[in-house]
């Protein structure tokens, strides 16, 4: 029988280097008297192409907050001193003390006023603090230009030149330093292939759900479930606990994890008053299982000896794709609803440990796609494209021969303790003086470390299906990768059931203008 491998002529022919030589950081990281380094965070903000003055604004507000707290302490001391050294003795001696009592009452009024201002200042400081991004890993290329400067750190398979004793690409290398020799002809694209095998109904989906709506059907459903079940089996074999999370979250919990722009560009708000008649608690659909799993250990204190925790999140994901108008209109590559298998790992508060875990996670993704036979490259994303939480992000981009382009399948981020602070997920405890006099809550707040969170796609099934179709297409249909055959009920080939999909009115109009 014929082995189930992608058509070799669909691969890129060469890759050669052109040779030329809520989610805040810890406020104490900025306080010099606490050993913090504000200059480092000014540098990280510059590297992220964000305003470094936010560091100074935060410190100024923090100084106002600390100064006010000092004034409150001084005033309380004055009240106690008046009570103990003046008013008390005078009352005992039955001497008049009306002036002192009036003075004490005035100080108490001032204390109440200052105490009312303290949380306002704290909230203003924390609002500034939450806009400061995480550390930037030294490996991250400092740039805003992803197309030119994303750093290629691995390629699979090896380029043909290397096999023929030619020059091997010198990696890591920026994208702008790599050139590709492309095949002379393009095979079919994923949207056409999925239609021809009878795998989806886009027009009927749009009639029901609107833009980017679709029905998966027959082969499309089988492929979707096969990738889910293979992904689960793949991660369970590697010791992951499988989690299927809630598909919506409370706004206040989501706010501790998602950035503000996510609410506008990605997240769908859930309306309905069945369980919330006063509409006091807003809810949002999840854009990834990373979000609810971030809150899985919300306000928990984890024994660091129990770590690491490794979770396989299985969920449907919902995204507005508000910033993607006009992109990937056809097919199921970029849609509002899709399934995803996610890696989510929790480790101790040690940067070297979380860096090792990120390497392990991207290696698991590489192994997954190598087992499927997908050609890919892994890139380290430029600093200007990092979200605030990530210190470093790897993308695994697979080769789509129908588009003659690499497209993102995996995003793997190390967020260190940034998100953990947003949900209060702590670990361990350091010894401090006077600990026996503090409450458990004070002890946790002052001495406990925060765990490190890492997340990585294993497979967004819609995109996985698209890549599979383009790489495994043949003249009369699409072959199924060998590892997926058992999850497809033994089906190893999906024949074409119909011809190409008819162009839409908009597409016909566009061709007419040309």
LOKE-597797 format. One record per residue (C-alpha): x negated, z, y negated; residue in one letter. Coordinates in steps of 0.001 Angstrom, whole numbers, plus 500000, padded with zeros to 6 digits. Each point is the difference from the previous one (the first is absolute). Layout:
N
XZYA...
# end
This chain:
514
500000500000500000X498942499280496451X498566503072498197X502045501229497054X497564499475497149X500353498578496521X499227496330499600X496260499886499105X500436497112497532X502179502294497890X497076502348499281X497904499683496902X496917498018500887X497446501904497955X499302502915497713X496644500003498244X498560502202497256X498912498207496868X496609501727499732X499130501575496645X497722502984499557X532820528089496757X497346498160501569X497461501469497608X496348500695500434X499003503678499881X499852501184496369X496869501969500928X498263496649500624X500059499542496212X499212503584498931X496258500354499449X500208503821500135X501434499629503518X497235497605501082X502035496871499216X498541496729498792X502189498299497371X497334497321499402X500405498843503596X503755499585499528X499491498145496725X497777497634501999X502589499635502789X502679499165497427X497755497336498464X499341498628503494X503775499813500548X500374498228496621X502120502836498677X499744502090496851X497221502640500402X501368501873496964X502687501392502329X497312502372501301X499362501342496487X503716500206499204X500548501969503213X497141502388499226X501275500555496438X503470500834501299X498477502245502690X497990501841497347X503205500576497983X501719501302503132X497104502340500843X499758501182496388X503722500830499942X499725501815503307X497108502021498518X502123500874496973X502775501223502307X497546502169501937X498600501419496731X503505500778498729X500944501744503261X496827502079499772X500949500961496430X503497501064501141X498555502116502809X497434501563497670X502669500888497399X502240501469502699X497223501959501687X497834501154497076X502452500313497082X503703499965500820X499765502037503194X497945502855498519X502107500068496776X503238500220501963X498500502754502110X499053501873496823X503435499204498540X498412498185497085X501643497015498265X498847496607501360X502582497566498645X497363497724498454X498057499727503232X503155499372502037X501018497236497555X496502498521500263X500188500070503813X503435498316499965X498715497275497664X497069499340502326X502381499792502972X502130497415498140X496846497975499359X499081500251503689X503410498656501010X499599497079497585X496500499207501283X501119500273503642X502718497445499265X497381497567498644X497560500489502902X501869497945502663X500650497247497435X496262499689499366X499317500123503728X502495497194500626X498476497891497207X496508500567501414X501080499141503557X501758496833498791X496650498857498569X498116501185503073X502258497969502306X498878496812498232X496358500539500957X498981498110503112X498063501244502997X496273499690500609X498689496436500516X497916499530503157X496483498565499406X500752497034502338X502885498800497797X499102496932497870X500581500711496305X502206497159498792X503553498969499181X499633496571501638X501127500225503627X499607496271500652X496346499988498973X498720503485500714X501827501517502981X497145500795502364X500118498340503441X498631502535502501X500841498239503293X501180496669501426X501603499217503362X499227497778501851X496387499167499201X499727496778497941X499105496821501887X496702499665498108X498836503268501528X500925498787503487X498022496790499393X496877501813498833X500901499501496376X500153502505497164X502142503040500552X501846501436496978X498136502933498525X502570502776499840X501128501837498027X500497497219497443X502464499408497132X502691497406500651X498513497772497287X496748499772501973X501678498668503158X500895496351500527X502275498666502743X500096496625501701X503705499385500675X501553497839502722X501071496540498866X503676500479500843X502434502869499626X502225500998502922X503568501249499440X500693503117497935X501654503157501353X503385499464498347X500376496543501574X498818501277503394X502335503010500009X502900497680499182X499040497472502711X499862502626502773X503449501223498900X498520503317498862X501796500583496713X502905499000497765X498963500246496330X503009498345498351X502476502202501857X497861503017499129X500011499105496311X503773499535500094X500298503577501254X497139501842498248X498906497770497149X496482498860499106X497458500380502857X502759501013502436X499760498742503596X501286500432503543X497433500160502794X501329498274503099X498970499655503663X496238499234500011X499628501612496554X501589503241501204X497933499991503199X496761499490498059X500922502750497537X500752502527502752X496944498925502006X497668500690497078X501678503383499387X499750501061503637X496462498663500434X498985501815496791X501479503263501293X498245499608503358X496726499090498258X499994503142497820X501329502366502685X497077498935502173X497762501189497179X501612503428499754X502447499469497134X503296501911499818X502872497576499392X502316500819497071X503170498247498906X500687501468496535X503105500183497808X500557496696498214X500758501631496646X498468502852498039X500999502403497241X498799498863496600X498025503196499380X498135499587503300X499370496280499420X498716500791496490X497211502122501500X498751496964501927X500937496743498267X498655498819496654X502427499549497116X499820496187500104X501043500083503664X503445501264498986X500546496881497891X498196497373502084X500513501100503606X502535502735500667X503722499587500561X502164502860498782X502678501216502438X503374500678498450X502974501827501522X501444503489499654X501047500828503558X497419502770500429X499300500475496288X503286500019498044X498296501070496761X497302497322500297X497457502762499435X497481498584502481X499006496338499683X498633498242503076X497827496923500519X499496497702502977X496451500098501369X497624497100499359X497744501143502864X500003502820502555X496880501272498222X502303501512497364X502115502316502209X497032500803502261X498071501123496904X502708502638499632X500106500857503737X497720502988499309X501490500776496574X499078503523498821X498299500775503315X496749501839500552X498232498299502899X497336501612502155X497003497727499490X499042500513503653X503194498127500980X498960496888498046X499886497021500109X503668498992500341X500577496324500742X503473498532499631X501453496594500858X502855499477497547X502708497581501165X502572499023497405X501965497384498181X498634499605496475X501886499003496847X498321498469496942X501347498388496847X496916497745499642X500846499951496286X496545498727499052X500013497164502546X502514497580498500X499405496462501252X497411501032502618X500465499338503742X503625498946499577X500315498426503444X499670501854503290X499645503727500632X496518500666498612X501277501737496841X503488501474500403X502053502982498868X500417501482503506X497528500021502884X498637502155502804X496558501551499968X497729502051502230X497822502245497830X496943502128500695X500080503288498099X497226502548500503X499427503538498710X496474501446500002X498155502995498566X498986500105496330X496647498329500504X499184496644498399X497590498950502747X502626500828502629X502734497981498294X497546497105499466X499273499977503743X503725500099500712X500603496993497743X497364498043501902X501625500988503289X503430498897498733X498886496568498754X498134499518503290X503247500720501880X501756497326497914X497172497545500680X500243500674503730X503783499493499878X499728496553498399X497064498967502169X502172500789503034X502641497664498535X497364497329499334X500528499835496215X496975498852497939X499447502379497069X497721501369497350X499838503572498646X499486500479496265X499255503073497908X502376499803497032X498705500024496408X500340503158497916X502519498500497579X502470499356502826X499898503518501486X503038502221499553X499326503414498459X499916501796503363X497524497797501904X496241500538499758X499446496846502072X502259497387501569X499268497461502707X502293497020500530X500007498062503249X500959496420499172X500850497666502880X499507496239499994X503174497933499603X499083496430501021X503284498537498731X499168501269496510X496223499701500428X499708503452498508X499290503608500865X503044502243499448X500170503801500005X501267501654503198X498449503471499667X499309502391497141X497872503048500902X499484502735497373X498198503320499789X501965502148497521X497969503192500589X502012503018498722X501803498108497215X503375499579501759X499647503313501849X500029501818496655X503237498221499147X501717501448503089X498083503284500278X498384499302503402X497130502493500299X497446500939502601X497503502782500618X499234502893497730X496856501087498181X499034503645499518X500404501288496454X499621503397498421X503153502051499539X501952497906502474X501661503096501444X501747500606496641X501560496525499790X503311498763501391X499978497287502676X501216497454497429X497201500899497543X497438499927502800X501102496526501093X500016498641496480X496569501335499100X497948499806503180X501458497485502437X498601496498500238X502204496926500271X499910497680502998X498949496363499660X502607497279500626X499170496475501183X502354497120500670X499630496572501532X502364497300501102X499725499146503647X502586497232499893X502716498926497589X501894498054502633X501339497253497735X496508499062498877X498716500400503549X502604497505501212X499031497544497240X496310500157500940X500729499719503724X502146496883499507X497401498172497931X497093500827502319X501738499439503349X502019496861499183X499852497012502319X501589496560499944X503302501116501547X500188503683499154X498072503243499629X498036501798502694X500232503795500287X496720501998499905X499196501409503434X500166503639498889X503576499476498730X501380498267503123X500907503292501765X501827501118496830X501861496668499855X501551500448503455X497491497550501502X500655497184497493X496701498220499294X501236496933498097X502685499448497357X501047496324499883X501288498266496893X503790499954500059X500585497961496838X498250497891497410X498717501030496575X502253501944497670X501733497967497315X498607500491496502X502087502128497654X501588498523496865X497318501627497852X497201498553502138X501585496519499904X500306500261496219X496356501052499728X498868497016502069X502129497685497855X498202501159496842X496643499121501523X
# end
